[in-house]
Amino acid sequence: MARGKKSETISVGWWMWAMFIMAIPCLGQIAILIWAFSGDNESRKNHFRALIYWFLIILTLYLLLGLLGARLSIQQFINERMSAE
């Protein structure tokens, strides 16, 4: 930790409240964005930024696998049509 910076500890109660809010659809996603980019506590902001990064990584993998599956499905469809003619 850098000298001169004050580290504020976040209580268990706050984390329980945050988890409750994050479990509510739509409100949770909005809260994560707000907590990731506002406030003075760097540890809390980094935690929520990491959540956003993990979401983006998993979304990217999901889309890539979906595109790969779609490509294989389209290729199979084309091969079936070509062999039927």
C-alpha positions in Angstrom: 0.0 0.0 0.0 1.2 3.5 -0.8 2.3 5.6 2.1 -0.1 8.3 3.1 -3.2 6.5 1.8 -5.8 5.7 4.4 -7.3 2.2 4.1 -10.9 2.1 5.1 -12.2 -1.3 6.1 -15.6 -2.3 4.8 -17.8 -4.0 7.3 -19.4 -7.4 7.0 -22.8 -5.8 7.2 -22.0 -3.6 4.2 -20.9 -6.7 2.2 -24.1 -8.5 3.2 -26.2 -5.5 2.0 -24.2 -5.3 -1.2 -24.7 -9.0 -1.9 -28.4 -8.6 -1.3 -28.6 -5.7 -3.7 -26.6 -7.5 -6.4 -29.1 -10.4 -6.2 -31.9 -8.2 -7.4 -32.2 -8.2 -11.2 -31.4 -5.0 -13.0 -30.8 -3.1 -9.7 -27.8 -5.3 -9.0 -26.1 -4.5 -12.3 -26.7 -0.8 -11.9 -25.3 -1.0 -8.3 -22.2 -2.8 -9.5 -21.5 -0.1 -12.1 -22.0 2.7 -9.5 -19.8 1.0 -6.9 -17.1 0.3 -9.5 -16.7 3.9 -10.6 -17.6 6.1 -7.6 -16.6 6.4 -4.0 -13.4 6.8 -2.1 -12.6 3.2 -1.2 -10.2 1.8 -3.8 -10.5 -1.7 -2.5 -14.3 -1.8 -3.0 -14.0 -0.1 -6.5 -11.3 -2.7 -7.5 -13.5 -5.5 -6.4 -16.5 -4.4 -8.5 -14.3 -3.6 -11.4 -13.0 -7.2 -11.2 -16.6 -8.4 -11.3 -17.2 -6.4 -14.5 -14.0 -7.7 -16.1 -14.9 -11.3 -15.3 -18.4 -10.7 -16.8 -16.8 -9.4 -20.0 -14.4 -12.3 -20.2 -17.1 -14.9 -19.8 -19.4 -13.0 -22.2 -16.6 -13.0 -24.8 -16.0 -16.7 -24.4 -19.7 -17.4 -24.6 -20.1 -15.4 -27.8 -17.0 -17.1 -29.4 -18.3 -20.5 -28.5 -21.7 -19.6 -29.9 -20.2 -18.4 -33.1 -18.2 -21.5 -33.4 -21.3 -23.6 -32.9 -23.3 -21.6 -35.4 -20.5 -21.9 -37.9 -20.4 -25.7 -37.5 -24.2 -25.9 -37.7 -24.2 -23.8 -40.9 -21.4 -25.8 -42.4 -23.3 -29.1 -41.6 -26.4 -27.6 -43.2 -24.5 -26.7 -46.4 -22.9 -30.1 -46.6 -26.3 -31.8 -46.2 -27.8 -29.6 -49.0 -24.8 -30.2 -51.3 -25.0 -34.0 -50.8 -28.8 -34.0 -51.4 -28.4 -32.5 -54.9 
